[in-house]
Amino acid sequence: RGDRTNQLNLKPLDPKQWIDFQNSNGNFHVFLPYNYALSTRQYPVLYMHGNFELSDMQQIAQLKASMVDSYQIPELIIAFIPGKNMDKISENMNLIEEKYRVREDFRFKALLSYKDSVVVNSLSQIEKEMLRVLIFSNAAITTGHAQEWGLLDKKNVFDRTLLYLSQPSEGSFYKGYADSHVLLRDLEVSHEYRVREGEGTLNGFLQEFSEILNFTFEGYHK
């Protein structure tokens, strides 16, 4: 297929929508909806967790803004939260929700764990009715996750949380994702499982991101 990233419609960012701050947990980067400061409206949120360069975040925010402008999705807050593992995921989510107008209902919250984020021994941080959508895209999922998927299932997390797994065909964790897919299927956990071509570059992720956003909004409204 070749690299189609340059064909994406990436809208220039409004600096007023981009907020950076830090605390003892690390650096946070938040992309707010257009005209956020002119309303009192609350918004859905997509938390993004993993190894993002600033330029990566900006391209992701640009793609999201373009989809909003073309009426493909409604507005939402995108919050890039720090850390390579999930040990402070709940604390970081609470911080964002205290600072910004996030819709309170868990049905309007999603988490995307991306490249180089460490998932092993971290899934136990996810609780029932904490998130509506849980997405793993080239995050470090290994074959040793059998017990952790089972623990989430025993906590009934997947009764209300939709799961999306995506891994590049030449990625380092292809086998871990494939084994997780089989294990989840055996547990009768409904989930989306995608394999995209390539080695897991940002370009490939951006090509899939619009599909991820559509899946997320479908989840918000189910």
CORLINRA-V588130 format. One record per backbone hydrogen bond with DSSP energy under -1.0 kcal/mol. CO is the residue of the C=O (numbers start at 1). NH is the residue of the N-H. Records with the same first field share a line. If there is no record, write none. Layout:
CO: NH ; NH
This chain:
4: 7
5: 8
8: 10
14: 17
15: 18
17: 32
19: 30
21: 28
23: 26
26: 23
28: 21
29: 80
30: 19
31: 78
33: 36
35: 38
36: 39
43: 103
44: 77
45: 110
46: 79
47: 112
48: 81
49: 114
50: 52
53: 57
54: 58
55: 59
56: 60
57: 61
58: 62
59: 63
60: 64
61: 65
62: 11 ; 66
63: 67
64: 68
65: 69
66: 70
67: 72
68: 71
77: 46
78: 31
79: 48
80: 29
84: 118
86: 89
88: 92
89: 93
90: 94
91: 95
92: 96
93: 97
94: 98
95: 99
96: 100
100: 102
101: 43
105: 108
106: 109
108: 45
109: 132 ; 133
110: 47
111: 135
112: 49
113: 137
114: 117
115: 51
117: 140
119: 122
122: 125
123: 126
127: 130
132: 162
133: 111
134: 164
135: 113
136: 166
139: 141
142: 145
145: 149
146: 150
147: 151
148: 152
149: 153
150: 154
151: 155
152: 157
153: 156
156: 159
157: 160
162: 134
163: 192
164: 136
165: 194
166: 138
167: 196
168: 171
171: 174
173: 177
174: 178
175: 179
176: 180
177: 181
178: 182
179: 183
180: 184
181: 185
182: 186
183: 187
184: 189
185: 188
192: 165
194: 167
196: 169
198: 170
201: 205
202: 206
203: 207
204: 208
205: 209
208: 212
209: 213
210: 214
211: 215
212: 216
213: 217
214: 218
215: 219
216: 220
217: 221
219: 222
